[in-house]
Amino acid sequence: MAAPAPKALFSEYRDKINETGLALSMAIDPLKVNLASPSGWLALPLQKNPLYTHQQWRSPSKRTGVGVTYVHMPLPLSTKTLVWLR
């Protein structure tokens, strides 16, 4: 795992973000995330199982989507191992 990036880097990046076309930021507790989804996109149902919680947003054209996954890890596993188990 890489070391976390310094807060100053995130603050600098956030100042450059164009938020046009995004809905208001909201907290989604099951996913442990605050997000601003694209305006007009459809939130698909939240999917939960013992390994992860997942939600997707689909564009009006149904050609593009974005999703968030919160992984519940009972044991520390590397990213490569997790991908292999998928």
C-alpha positions as CSV (number, residue, x, y, z in Angstrom):
1,M,0.0,0.0,0.0
2,A,1.2,3.5,-0.8
3,A,1.4,6.2,1.8
4,P,-1.6,8.5,2.0
5,A,-1.3,11.8,0.0
6,P,-0.9,15.0,2.0
7,K,-4.0,17.0,2.8
8,A,-2.5,20.0,1.0
9,L,-2.6,18.0,-2.3
10,F,-6.3,17.3,-1.9
11,S,-7.1,20.9,-1.0
12,E,-5.2,22.1,-4.2
13,Y,-7.0,19.6,-6.3
14,R,-10.5,20.4,-4.9
15,D,-10.0,24.1,-5.7
16,K,-9.7,23.1,-9.4
17,I,-12.8,20.9,-9.6
18,N,-15.6,22.1,-11.9
19,E,-18.8,21.2,-10.0
20,T,-21.2,22.2,-12.8
21,G,-23.7,19.4,-13.4
22,L,-23.3,17.7,-10.0
23,A,-26.1,17.3,-7.5
24,L,-25.6,18.5,-4.0
25,S,-23.2,16.4,-2.0
26,M,-24.8,13.9,0.3
27,A,-23.6,11.3,2.8
28,I,-24.4,7.6,2.1
29,D,-23.8,5.8,5.4
30,P,-23.8,2.2,4.2
31,L,-21.1,3.1,1.7
32,K,-19.2,5.3,4.1
33,V,-18.9,8.0,1.5
34,N,-19.9,11.6,0.8
35,L,-20.6,12.2,-2.9
36,A,-22.1,14.5,-5.4
37,S,-23.6,12.4,-8.2
38,P,-24.2,13.8,-11.7
39,S,-27.5,15.6,-11.9
40,G,-30.3,13.6,-13.6
41,W,-28.5,10.3,-13.2
42,L,-30.6,7.4,-11.8
43,A,-29.4,5.8,-8.5
44,L,-29.7,2.0,-8.8
45,P,-30.7,0.0,-5.7
46,L,-28.0,-0.6,-3.0
47,Q,-26.6,-4.1,-3.2
48,K,-25.3,-5.7,0.1
49,N,-23.6,-9.0,0.8
50,P,-21.2,-10.2,3.5
51,L,-18.1,-9.1,1.5
52,Y,-19.2,-5.7,0.1
53,T,-21.8,-3.0,-0.2
54,H,-22.2,-1.5,-3.7
55,Q,-24.3,1.2,-5.5
56,Q,-24.3,2.5,-9.1
57,W,-25.6,5.6,-10.8
58,R,-26.7,5.3,-14.5
59,S,-26.7,8.2,-17.0
60,P,-30.0,9.1,-18.8
61,S,-28.6,7.6,-22.0
62,K,-27.9,4.3,-20.1
63,R,-24.4,4.2,-21.8
64,T,-22.4,5.5,-18.9
65,G,-22.4,4.7,-15.2
66,V,-20.4,5.2,-12.0
67,G,-20.3,3.2,-8.8
68,V,-19.0,3.0,-5.3
69,T,-18.0,-0.1,-3.4
70,Y,-17.3,-0.4,0.3
71,V,-15.5,-3.6,0.9
72,H,-15.8,-5.4,4.3
73,M,-12.5,-7.2,5.0
74,P,-12.6,-9.8,7.8
75,L,-8.9,-10.4,7.1
76,P,-6.2,-8.1,5.7
77,L,-5.8,-9.1,2.0
78,S,-3.8,-7.4,-0.8
79,T,-5.6,-5.9,-3.8
80,K,-4.2,-8.6,-6.0
81,T,-5.7,-11.3,-3.8
82,L,-9.1,-9.5,-3.6
83,V,-9.2,-9.3,-7.5
84,W,-8.3,-13.0,-7.7
85,L,-11.2,-13.9,-5.4
86,R,-13.7,-11.9,-7.4
